[in-house]
Amino acid sequence: LRLRGNRITAKGARALARGLARTTSLLTLDVSDNELGDAGLAFLATGHGDGLAVPSIPAEQATEDVPAGLASNSSLTALLSSNNRFGSEALQQLAKGLLSQNHISTLDLGVNPFGSSAQGTSGEAKERSPVSILAFGD
């Protein structure tokens, strides 16, 4: 599913997380060049905003669990998510989602300003999941 460059925000990522939990045939999700931010990736990875501020979603809904996105999807093998303004919080959420399942083999995180803690988090995810990180960081 190619959703590249559609200005998808955290609110849209929350809706995508619901769909990811229900689909059994989607192999590739390309959400590159959007505006997901840390909260958007948290929704995609774990199904909740994990307390991150989401301006377009009321606070009580941002912490409400939706079906668990990547954590509950068993068909997705590639996630392309470059250039989405992800910081270190986003990477930690993605690691949680990836460590709960082992189906994603291709992950593109290029052109995202993760920060200094990113290398340790990505190393942990890679050790415990068969992920091949294609691009990482700035």
C-alpha positions, 0 to 999 in steps of 0.5 A: 500500500503506497501512501507516500507524500499524503501529509498523513499525521498522527491522527491518520496513523491511528486510523491506519493502525486499526487497519493494520490489525485487521488485514491479513494480506498487506505485505508492504506499507509505504508511509514515507514523506508524511507528517507522522511524527513520534505519536504517529509512529507510536500508533502504527507500531503499538496501537496507542499514542503512549502519552505523546501529544497529538494536537488533532486528537483529544488527550483521552483518545490519544491514550486509548488503545486501538488494535495493536497496529504492527504488533498484531499484524502478521502479514506485513514484511516491509515498512517504508517510513523515511522522512516523517520527523521521527525522534528517539521516542518514535524509535522506541515505540517502533522497537516495541512493535517490532519485538512483538512480532517477527515478520518485518524484514525490510525497514526504511527509517531514512531522513529522520532526526532520531537523536543520540539514543537511536543507535542503541534502540535500533540495535536491540530491535535488530538483535531480536527481530530479523529486520534489515534496516535499509536507511537510518537517521538523517 
